[in-house]
Amino acid sequence: MSLFPDPPLPTARRICGIDEAGRGPLAGPVIASAVVLDPNNQIAGITDSKKLSPSSRYCLAQEIRDRALAWAIGKAEVVEIDTLNILQATLLAMSRAFDQIQVPLELAMVDGNQAPRINCPTQTVVRGDAKVEAIGAASILAKVERDRVMIEYAKQHPEYGFDVNFGYYSAEHIDALKTYGPSPIHRKSFRPVAEALQVNSQPPDLFDQH
């Protein structure tokens, strides 16, 4: 039993759940979602997006978009990640998603232990995507949208396999970075990308000529 249990979850009817996808990858934006579920229009199966198959996520995302009281997507681009750092860029994406919500709210619940600065009372919940339905819904929308974005980038940069790795670290992704160098959507502030950039910027070896 934990010595520091989670605070009791509120019973407010108008809760906005906020979560993100894409903090860890080497490439692509970080995308956040804000969702206000309708307590009178329940959606079965909502949970942490990572526990769902791609097909289940896709179907649930469509249900959430159709049946939620409100939902929105926010994004922080690679240049913002490299400029601000990934945490601040994540909070920025969250605030951009939340700022689009136009229904009255009692509380915003945010996955993790840090919340964006928004005009609403907030509560953070570690692993909230598996504990709070609205956060789980936000995690699903954010993940589905980010996957869609990365699949589109894969058409522009097929050598990196973004339609398979979605920008995350993998042996194949690292090999492509070493071979081709970083693409415009790689996060240059992330160490593997910075190392690949340094390697690819070295001048070619010259044979000694005597």
N, C-alpha and C positions, 0 to 999 in steps of 0.2 A: 504493500500500500504506500502510495506517495506521501511524503511529509508535506508536500505543497500541492494539494489537490486543486483542480480548476475551479474558478469561481462559479457559482450557480448560473446556469444559462437563463436569460430573461424570458419572460412570457409575453413581451410586447408583440402586438399583431403586425406592426409595420416595421419589419427588420430588413435592412439592406445588407446582403452578404457581399463581401469583396474578396477576391482572390486573384492570383496571377499565374501565368505560365511562362517559362523561359528565363528563369534567373540563372540557371546553370550552363546553358549551351555556349559554345564558342562563337556562334554566328546567329544573326537575326535579332529582331526586336524582342523586348519583353512586353507581353500583352496582359492586361488586366480586364476583369469584368466585374460589374456591379449588378446584382439581381435582387428584385423585390418580388418574392413569391406571393401568390394569392392564397390565403389560408382557406378559402372556400373552393379552391380548385386544385386539389392535391395531385402531385405527380409522383408516381411510384418509381423506386429504383435510384433516386438521387443519392450519390455518395461521392467520396474522393474520386476525381477523374482518373487517377492512376490505377484504381482498382477495376476499371471498366475496360472492356474491349473497345477498339476503335469504332466498330459498328454500333455498339451500345451507346457510346459517347455521342456519336452523330445523331442517333434517334432521340436520345434524351435532350440534346441541344435544341433540336427542332421543337420538341414539346415545350421546353422552357421558354423559347422565344415566342411560341404561340400562346402560352397560358399564364405567363408571369404578369404581374401588374406593371412591371417596368424592368428593362434590362439595358445595359450599355457596355460598350467595349472601349477601352483606353489603351494607348500604345506609347512606348518610349522607344525611339529609334536608336540604332547602333551608335551614332555620333553622340547622343545624349548619355548612353551607357558609358562610353569612353571618357566623356567630359565630367560627368557627375559622380560616377561609380555605380555599380549595379544596384545597390540598396536604394540610393536616392532616385535612380531611374525607375525602379519598381514602384516606389511610393508616388512618383510623378504619374506613372501610368494608372495607378489606382485612383488618384485624385481626378484624373481626366475622365475615367469611367464614371466615378461617382457624380461628378459635376453635370453629367447629362441626365441624371435621374430627376424627374419632375413631379414625383408623387410625394405627399407628406410622409415623413418618417419619424419614428421614435428612437431608432438606434441603428448605427452601422456596425456590423460585426466583421472583423478582418482576420483572415488567416495569418497565423504567425504571432510574433511578439512585438511588432512595431506597426503603427498605424499612420496613414497619410494625414496631412493637415486638411481637414474638410469641415464644412459647416454643419456638423451633426455630432451628437454624442457618439463616442466609439468605444468598442470593447474588442480587444485582441483575444484570439483563442488559438493556442498552439495545436496543430493538427485539426484545425476547425473544419477543414473540408470533409472530414469523416464524422464530425460531431454536430455540426449545425447545417441544416438542410439548405438554407440560403447560401451559405459559403460553398457547400458542395455544388450547388447549381452554378455559382460563379466560376468555380474551378473547371467545370465541364465546358462552359461557353468559352473561357479563356483558352483552354487546351485545344478545342476544336478550331477556333479561329487561328491560333498560332500554327497549328498543323497546316491549315489551308494556305497561310502566308508562305510557309517554308516550301510547300509543294510548288507554289508559283515561282519562288526563287530558284528552285531546282531546274526549271525550264531555262532560266537565264544562265545558270552556272551548273550544268549537269555533272561536271567532273568531281564535285564534292559530295554527291549523294544526299543532298538535303531532303529528298523525298523519302529517304530511308532513315537517316540519322537525325533529321530535323534540327541539325546544327549542333547536336550533342557530341561529346567526346567519344570517339571510337577509333580503333586501329586504322580502319580504312580512311576515316576523316583526317587523321594525323598524317597518313601517307600522302593524301592529296594535298594537304597544306605544305608538306615538304617538297612535293613535286611542282606544284603550281604557284605556291605562295598564297597569301590571303586574298580573298575576294573583297569587293567593296562592302559586303555585309558582315564580314568577320569583325569580331570585337578585339581591336588591337591592344586594349588594356588587359586582356586575358593572357596569361603567361604562354600557353602553347602557341597562340597566334603571334605574340610578340617574338617568340623564339623563331618561328617560321619566317617571319618578316625579316629578322636579322640575317638568317641563313640565306634567304633569297636576295638580299641586298648586297651580299659580298661580291666583290669583283672576281672574275674567273682567275684561276691560277695561271700564271705565266711561266713558261719554261725559261730556265736560265739560259741566257745567250752569251757565250764567251767568244 
